[in-house]
Amino acid sequence: MKTELLAPAGGMQSFVQAVQNGADAVYLGGKSFGARAFANNFSLSEVKAAIDYAHTYGVLVYVAVNTLVFEDETAQFLEHVKHVLQAGADALIMQDVGMIAAVRQRYPDVVIHASTQMHNHNDDALGFAVRLGIKRAVLAREMSLAQIKQLKSDIEKEVFIHGALCIAYSGQCLFSALTNGRSGNRGTCAQSCRMRYKLIDELGKDYQTDGEYLLSPKDIGLFESINELLEAGIGCFKLEGRMKSPEYVGLVTKIYAKLIEDYPKQIKISEEDKADLLKLFNRGYSKAHLFNTKGEALMSKDRPNHRGTPLGEVVSVGRGRIALRLSAPLSQGDGIKFEQSDDGFICNKIYKNALLTASADKGETVELDAKASTAVGDTAVKTSDVKLMKTLKIKEMRQVPVSGRIYARIGEPLRFVLSDAEGYEAVALGEQAAPSRTRPTTTDDIKISISKLGDTPYRLQNMEIDADENIFIAKSVLNALRREAADKLTEMRTAVKPLRIDDEAVSVVCYKNTTKAPALHVLVRNMTQFNAVKDMATGEIYSQDEQIYFNNKAAYQNLRLKTDRLAEIPEAYEDERLLVTDHGGLNIYPHSNDVIVDHTVYALNSQALSAFVSFGAGRVALSPELSAEQTAQMMAAYKERNGQIAPVEAVLWARHELMAMRHCVLLGALGKSACGLCKKKNFSLQDIKGKRFPVIVDANCRSHIYHSQISEASAGDYLALGVRHFRVELFDEDAVQSKTLVERYLREINKQDE
């Protein structure tokens, strides 16, 4: 089975480029509920037009509705989904578990693909997706090819092979949401990973790094590894780029479509294509996590945006001109940037030997108007190439091979059948054929007229003619038959099946509610904290440290082990009390363990809460992305649907983890010499405002970045909603500070509950 090539489209021009350059499927987003809110995106009428256009050419369309959804948006979300499905979308790309469950219930025939934001990183996570009725999973970009090959789940697997790379584990980044109020889970990421940072130790020492963009990775580009990917049996190759230009989408799609078509020959990208890729947009390319690229090789520390291609060196500056010795051709309309000053412009005027010229060649020295700051010795790069852009305009349209059959018998109506490989047959009927009075219409005449499909998406592959010899058919009649059959075939190829809607009520979920008095739970990170609060917490104590849990669970039965949400293969726990941190844990642990769910398994609406309870969760921690008002709306809807107060837990004190990475920040910033430094010192990333974000590198060399500030909330508002479970998450507090915090919140909870 041919591997599907899935291309991005942020607007209609990009969509056409993707289709015409060989995509098997295209993904796009509407004006709302898509994870690329800042792309142009598609109105509902444009979604319909795009789907009809793609289906004419036999190309599938997947619509991204892959954001988390707040309670007050659920009705609008489901209405949006209905319109998208009625437009003929072949699949929905989704993240929100509550909305997936609701859509599957309401539209039983829908095909859903699990967005990479669902953290599809191991077989158990895929097992959870299968239980939700999901057909395909977009695998987490942190997975290696070796891991992918070992997956046993028979769900369809889709892998990113080109484009921008999130440095954080897929769906596990709250950096933008909690520091800028722009949620990556809701399509408005501020790209905190593309900002400047300094590496600071606990004493305030600023470490010298080769570049300041310490969280900014290179783009992934696997154009030299397609053979290995195809041999791995991956069902779909995905290209990133809904924010990129139409020309970028077209070129990248064309290159990968050709590479896939050439398989199983030894596949190799041409040097010309590789050079064009670099001209259009690049942060530098790596093979990323799929091929275990690590440290500095993964990162673009010196620049977070398009780095362009080498153009030349500044040899003089003065009198309103910049003299540049070219190492590559330059044309009017090209974009130029000077690397030291990071300043640039579009070249409208080029002077050679004091005369204006339209272009100049490699090795020549030219003068440009001084529209940017630079200095002698600075290097210039070309950031856009006007000649390349012209070559990327669509010149030849894709064609669908069809077969034709014409029946022409004297005294009988003319009959023309146009059929395609999908089994559609369009029949056009004409007037009765008459005998010829002068020159008969030959089979060649019929073939020539019928074959003129140039103004349609079709190409006549073969033609059968069953006609009497002495017959006359006017060319205008044949042309009319051809046009009618082509139009009917297009109608068949773009027809949308009626949407089946199930209006049955959603099933009610129930849990055993044994908590009446408020309980304060405490997360501890070391034995000092555990010993300080073990006899104080009125609820449970959570720890991700297995030694703390297993060494003390017999004596303290209120202990609960926090699972590792990044584990490639989850531990096989039996008869344990677990704080589950990912969807995969919900798939394997509830049947033999006491399970509650952490806020890293997102529940922003009542359907998501209901889904997690139905999968065995005893309670669910509230996401830090929820406001008090949104929490109230979610809980009210849950109670109305299920007749119970939602089993939730509110986090009152925490230094929230903003980002988890497979990448080691220290190794990426300082090189191999930094290995082991995490065991000797504590580090932070400092942004341009002076805020410091603690960095913890775990035993598996994965980096965890925490908020620069503590998040504090009052228990009062939550108690009024019926919440009875609260949490304090300790970070680096000592014994005295830990006790003081727990005492403070115990007083607040007890006072509010009186």
N, C-alpha and C positions, 0 to 999 in steps of 0.2 A: 504493500500500500504506500502510495506516494506521501512523503512528509508535506504537511500543509505549510505554506508560507503566509503568515499573518502580518499585514502591514497596517500602520497607523494613519489616521486622517483627522486633522484638527479643523478642517474646513473642506468645502466642495472641491476646490482646486487640488488639494492634496489627495482627496478621495479619487478623483479621476486619474491622477498620476499613479496611484497605487494600483488601480484596476488595469490601466493600460500598460503598465510595466511588469505585469505578470503575477500579481498577488492572487493567491487562492481564496483569501478571505481578507476583509478589512474590518478594523474595529474603530468605533467612533463614540462620541458622547453627545448627549443632548445638552440643552442650555442649563440643565440642573441635574444634580445627583451623580455627576461624573467626577473622577479623581483628577481631572485636569481642568479646573474651573477657569483658568486664564487662557485656554485655547479659544479659538473662535467658536468652535462647537456648532451644533446643528439645531435649528428649530425643528418642530415636529413635521412640518411640511417638507423641510430639507431632508430629514431622516427618511421619509417616504420616497422622495425623489432619488436619494442615494441608493436605497435598497432596490428600487425598480431598475436603476441604471446597472447596479452590480449583478442582479439576477439575470438581466438580459445577456450578460457575458458569462454566466455560470459561476459568478463569484459570490461567496457567502458574506454576510454582514453580521457582526456581533456588536451589540450596543452596551457600552459600559454604564452601569448604574451601580458603581462600586464604591460608594461612600457609606459611612455610618449615618444612620437616620434618627433624628430626635422624634419623640412621641408626637409632637404637634405637626410633624411633616409626613407621618405615615400615610394618611389618606391621599395626600398629594403625590407621594411616591408611587403608591399603587395605581393611581389614575394615570400617572406618567408611563408606568410599565404597560398598562393596558393599551395606551395609544401606540407605544413602540411595537408591541406584539401585533396589534392590528395592522401596523405598517408593513409587517412581514419579516421582522428581525429573526435571524436564524438562531440566535442564542443571546442570553444576557450574561454579562460579566458582573459578578456581585461579591460583596464582602460581608454585609450585615446579616448575621445568622437569623435574626428575627424576621427580616424582610425576605430572606430566602425561604424560610418556612411558610410565611404568608403567601408569597408568590406561588410556591409549589402547591399549596392548598387551593388557591383560587384559580390558578391556570394550570391544570394537571398535565398538559402536553408541553409545557415550556421546557426548553433546554437551558440549563444554567452552567456557567463556567465559574469556578471559584477563583476570584481575583488573587493575585500574589499577596495582596494585603491580608488575606486570611492565614498567612504564615504556614503555607503548605510545605513543610520542611522534612517530613518523614512519613513512614507508612501509616502511623497512627493518626496523624493529621489528615491524611488522605482517606483513611477509614471513616473518620468523622464526616468528611465531605460526601462520601458515598451514602452514608446513612441519612444525610439531608436530601438525597436524590440528585446530587450534582453529577454531571456527566464528565466534566473535564476540570483539571486543576492547573492553574498557572503556577509552576513550581517556584519556591522561594529562590531569589537570586544568589543566596549564600550557599546553595547546594553545589557540591562538586559533581563532575561527570561520573566519577566512581560511585558516589552515593546514589545518583539517579539510576545507574545500571543495577543497583542492588534492590531497588524498590520492587515490592511484590504486588502492590495494589494494581488491579486491572483498570483503574480509572484512566481516561485519556490524559496524557501529560504534555504540557506546553512549556517551552523554555525560552527565555529572553536570550537572543544571540547578538544583538547590536543596539547600541544607543546608550543613553545616560544610565548610570548605575547608582542606586541608592546605597550609601555606605552602611546604613543601619539594617538590621534584620527586617525583612519584609513585614510590614504591618505592625512593627514594634517600636515606632518612633513617635515620641510626643514632644520633641524639641520645639518645633515651630508652634504647636498648639499651646504649650504651657509657658512659652517665653514671649510669643508674639500674638497670641490669640488667633492664629491662622492654622487650622488643623490639616495635617497631611492626610488624616483619615477621612476628611471631608472635602478634599480637593483644592485646598487653598494654602498649601505648604509655602512658607517663606524661604525655604532652602537655607536653613541655618547651617547646613553642612558646607555651603559654598561661601561662608563668611571667613574673615581673618581671625586667627587665634594665636596666642602665644602659649608655649608650654612652660608652666610655672611649677616649682616644687614647693613643699610645705614651708620652706624658709624664705620664699619669695624670689628665689633665683630664676632668672629668665634664661631658658636654654636656646642657644642658637640653632635655628632650623633652616634648611634650604628651601625657603618659601614659607608663607604665613597661612596658607589654606590647608590646614592640617587635617580637615575632615572631607576634603574634596577629592573624590576618586576620578581617575581617567574613565573614559567611556569604554564600554565593552565592545569589542570587534572581533568576531570569530570567523572572518572571511578566509582565514588560512587553516581553519580546523573543521570545515564542513564535513569532510569524509568521516572523521571520528564521531561527530554528532549524529550523522545519518546512520552509521553502523550501530549506534547505541539504541536505535529503535524509538526515538522520541517522535511523538505524533505531530507536533506543531512547533515551528520555529517562529518566534515573535520578534518583531522589530519595534523598538521604542521610537517615539517621535511625534506625538500629537501637537507639540509646541514648535515643531520644525517647519521649514519652508516647504512648499509643494515640490520644488526641484530636489530638495534633499530626500523627501519621501520617494520620489520617482527614481532617483539614482540608486539609493540603497536597495529598494525593492528589485530593480532591474538586475543589480549585481548578484544578489542572493538567489533570485529566480534562475539566473543562468548557472550559478554554481550547483544548485539542486538538480537542474535539468541535466548537467554533465555527468552526474553520478551514475554508475560506479567507476567512471574513469578517474584518474588522478586529478583531483580538482585543484585549480590554482587561479587566484585572482590575477588579472593583468596589472602590470605596473601602472598603466594609464588609469585604470579604474581606481587603484589605490591612491594615486595622486589626486584624482578628482574628489574622492571621499575627504581627503585632508583639506582640500580647498573649500569645500562646502561648509563643514563644521567638524571640529575635533578638539578634544581636550587631551589628545594623545589617546592611544588605544592600548588596552590590555586584554588578556583572556580571562581576567577576573577570577571569581571563585570556582567557576567551572573547571579550571585547570590549576587551581590552588596558587594563584598569583598572590604574593604576600608583600607586606612592608612597603618600601618606597616604590617598588615596581607597580603597585596598584594605584598610586596616588598622583594627582596633578597639583602639587603643593604650591607651585609658582603662579598658577593662573586657574581660576574656576570656570572660565568661559572659553570661547573659541580662541585657539592660539594661532590660527592662520598658518601660512606657509612662508618660508624664508623668501625675502624680496631683495634685500640689499643692505648697504651700510651708509650712514650719513657721513659725507666727506667735508661738508661745510654748511654753515648756517649764517645768514646775514642778508641785509638789504631786502628783506621781505621774501627771501627764497630759501629753500632747503635743497642742497645738492645731494643726490643719492646715486651711488654706484650700484647698478642692478646685478643681482645674481639670478634673476628670473624675469621673464617678459612683464611689461606693465602696459595697460591700456586705459584710455579715458573711461571713467565709470567704475574702475576697480576701487575696492576699499583698501585702505592702508592704515597700519597702526605702528607706532614706535614703541619698542619693548620697554625701554628704561622709563619713559614718561607715561606709558600706557595711554597715550593720546593719539588720535588719528582722525581721518576724514576720507571723503570720496574724492578721487582725483579727477577734477573737472578740467584742469589745464596741466599739460606736460610740455616742458621746454627742453629742446635739444639743440645745442649750439645757438642758444638765444632765440630759436624759432619754435612756434607752437607745433606740436605734432600729436597725432592721434594715438601713437603707441611707440614703444621702445623695446629693444631686445636685451637679452642677457649680455652683460659685459659693458653696456653703454652707461654713461653718466648723464643723468637728467636733473633738471631743476623743477621743483614744485613750489607752488605758493605756500608760504609759511602759515598754515592754518592750524598747526599743532605745535606744542612745545617739544623740543628735542635738542640734542647736542651732538657735536662731532664724536664719532665712534659708536653712537647708538645704532642699533640694528632695527630694520623695518620688516614687517611681515605683511603679506597680502591677506586680508580678511574676507574679501569677496572678489569674484572673477567674472567680469561682465561677459567675456567670450564663452566661458563655461556655462553660464546661465542660459545663454542663447541656444547652446547645443542640447540643453535639457528640456526644451519645449517639445511637446508631444508631436511627432511627425507622422507616425504610422499608428493606426488604430488597431486594437486587438480584434480578431475575427473569430466567430463561432462556426466551426465546420458543420454544414448541413447537407442533406441529400434531397434531391427532387425527383418527383415522378409526375409525368403528365399523360393524361388520357385524352386523345383527340379522335373521335369517331364521327363520321359524317352523320348528321341527324341527331346527334346526342350532345348534351351540354358538355362543354370543356371542363376538365377536372384536373386541378394541380394540387399536389400534396408536397408540403415542405416539412421535413422531419429532422430532428436533432438526435444526438447521442443519448440524451436523457429520456427518450421515448415519446416526446411530444410530437404530434402530427397535426399540422395546420392545413385545412382543406379550403381551397378557393374554387368556386364554381363560376363558369362563364356562360355565354350564350351558346346556342347550338352551332356546331361546326358545319360549314357548307362546303360543297365541292368547288374546286378551283375552276374559274372560267378562263384564266390566262396562265399565269405562272403559279404552280403549286408552292405551298410553304414546305420547305425541306426540314429535315430533322436538324440540320445545322442552323437554319434560321431560328427554329424554336429554341435551340440550345443557347444561341447568342443572346436572344432577348431575355430568356429566363435567367441567364447567368449574370445579368447586370445588377448585382446586389451591392454595388459600391457605396450606395447611400444608406446602407443598413449595417447592422453589426455582423452580418452573416457572409460566409464564403461557401459557394457551392462546391462540394467535394466530389460528388458524382451525380449523374443525371440519367434517369431512365425515361425513354420516350416510347409511348405506345400510340402510334398515329397511323391513320390511313394514308395511302400514298398520294392520292389526288385530292388534297384538302387545302383549303385556304383559311389562314388565321391572321387577322390584322395584327401588326406589331403593337398597336395601342391596346388591343385585347390581351395580348401576352404580357405587356407591361403592367396592365391593371391586375391580372392574375398574380403576377410576381409580388406587386406591392401589397395586395390583400393578404396573400399567404404569409408574407414577412410580418405584417402587422399582427395577424392572428397568432403567429408563433411567439412574437414578443409578448402578447397578452397572456398566452399560456405560461411562458417562462416567468413572468412577473406576477402571476395570480397568487393571491394570499388565501390560504385556507381559513374558513371561519374560526374565530377564536373560541375555544370551549371554555366556559366559565362555570366554576363550581361555587354556588352561593351558600353551601352548607356552613353552619356555624363552626367556628374553630373549637376543637375539643378543650375542655377545661383541665388544667393541671392542678394538682394538690400536693402539698407537702405537710409533714407532721410538725406542727408549730408547738414547741415545748418551752419557748422562751417568753416569759412575761416581764421579768425585771430586766432593765438594761444591763448589757455585759460589755466590758472593755477588754478587747484583745490587744496583745502587744507583739510586734515583730521584733525579734532580737537578732543580732549579727555575731555575737561572741559570748563567751561564758561569763564575762564580767557583767554584761547587760542581763543575761539570763538569771544569774544569782541575785542580781539587784531586784528583779521584778517578779520572780517565780511565785512568791507568796502574796503578791499584791494584786495581780490581774484577776478580775472577777470573771473574765471569759477565758480565752485560750491564749497560748503562747505559740507563735509561729517562728520557725527557723529553717533556713535552707541548708544549714550545717548538719550533715547527717550524724556526725559524732555527738553533737548536742542532743539531737532527737533520740537516737538509739541508746545512748548512755543514760538518758534520764526519763524515757517515756514510761518505764515501770513505776517510778516513784511519783512522777507528775503526769497524770493521765489527761491533763488538759493541754499537753504538747501536740502540735500539729506540724508535719513536715511540708515545707514549701518545695514544690517540684521545680526542676530546671526546664524552663520553657524553650531553651535552645538546644536541648539534647538531641543528638542525631538518632540515638536509640534510647527511649525512655527506660528507666529502671523498672524491673518487674516486681512492683510492690504488691503484697498480699496482707490483708487484715491490718492496714495502717490507717492513720488519720492524716489526710492529705489536703493541702491547699494547692489546688491544681491551677497552673498558670497558662495553659494553652489548650486549644481545641482537641489536640491529640490525646491529652490526658483525660478529657471527658469521654473519649471513645473507649479507653482501656481500663480505667481505674474504678468507676462507680460500681461495677458488678462485684468487686471483692474488697473494696475499701470504703471508708467513710470520707466523703468528698465534699469540699466547698470550693468555690471558684473565685480566683483573684481578678482584680480589675484589668489585668493584661488580656483577659478574654472579654472583649468589649460588649457591654449591654447598655445601649443608649435609648432603648424603647421597650415597652412591655412585652412585645412578641419575642424579643431576644431573651428577656428574663424567663418567660414561659418555656422557651425552647431549652434553656440550660437546666431548668428544674426538671423538665421531661427527660433529659439525658442523665439525671441522677444527682444534680447539684443540690446540696442542702441549703446553701445560701450563696449569694453573689455579691462581691464587693463592687461598690459604685465607681464608675470611671471618673477620673479627675477632669475629664472633658465635660462633665455634666454640671450645669449651674443648679442652684437650689430650686429655681422655678421649673427647670426641665426635669429634675428629679421628682418634684411634686406631681407633674403631669404624668410621668411614667408610672408612678406608684398608684395614682388614681385610676389610670386605665387598667393596670394589672388587677386591682381590687375589683373593678367593675366586671372584668372578664372572668376572673377565677374565684371571686368571693372570699379572698384572703388578702391580708396585707402582704406585700411583696417581701420575700426573704432576702433582704439586702443588708449590707454592712457599709457604714460610712467611715472613711478614713479622715480622722480629725487632725492628725499631725504626721507630716512625712516630708522627707527630701526626695522628691519623686525621681525615679530613673527616667531620663529623657530619651536615651538611645542605647541600644545594645548592638555590638558589632562583632562580626567574625574577625575583623581587622584589629591588630594591635596598634593603638595610637602611638605608643612610645617607639615601636619598631618603625612605623611609617614616618615619624618625625625625625628620629635620630639615627636610623640605620641599625645594622646588626649589633653594633656596640651597645645598644640599649637593652638587649635581651638580659633579663634578670634584674634590671634596675627597679622594676615595680615592687620587688621584695625588700628593697632597701629604703625607698622613699615614697612619699605620697605626692601625687601630681594633680594638677588642675589645668584646664584650658581657660585662658583669660581672653575675653572678647574685647573689642575696641572701646567699650564703655567701662572696662575694668572689672566686669563681673567674672567670677571664677566658678567654673563648673568642675567639680571633682571627677577624676578619672580613676576607675578601679579596673585593674586587669586581673581576670580570674585564673584559676588553675589551668584552664584550657586555652590561655592566651587570648581570650575574647575581652574586648573593652566594653565597659559600662560607664556612661556619662550621666552624672546626676545634676539636678537643678542647683543653680547658685543660691537659691533661697529656699527656706522652709515654707511649706504650704500649711496653713492653719485654718481650721474651721470650727465653728461653734456647734455643740451638740443640740442646742435648743430647737433650731428649725427642724432638724431631723426627727427629734422626739415627737414633735407635733404631727409629723407625717406617719408615725407609727413605727419608725425605725427603732430597733432594740439592740442592734449590734454596732459597735464602734471600734475603731482601731487607732493605735499609736504605732508608727513605724520608727523605731530607733535607727540612727545612722552611725555616728561616731561618738555618741554621748558616753561619758563615764558612768560609774555606779551612782554617784550622787545626782547627776543630771537626769539619769534614767528614772530614778525614784521620784524626783521632783516632778517630772513630766507626768508620770502615771498618777501621782497624787493629785495633781492639778486637774486632770480630766476626770478622775473619779469623783472629785468634789463637784465639778460642773455637771456631770451626768446625774448624780444623786440629787443635786439641788434642783435641776430642771425637772426631775421625775417626781418630786414631792407634790 
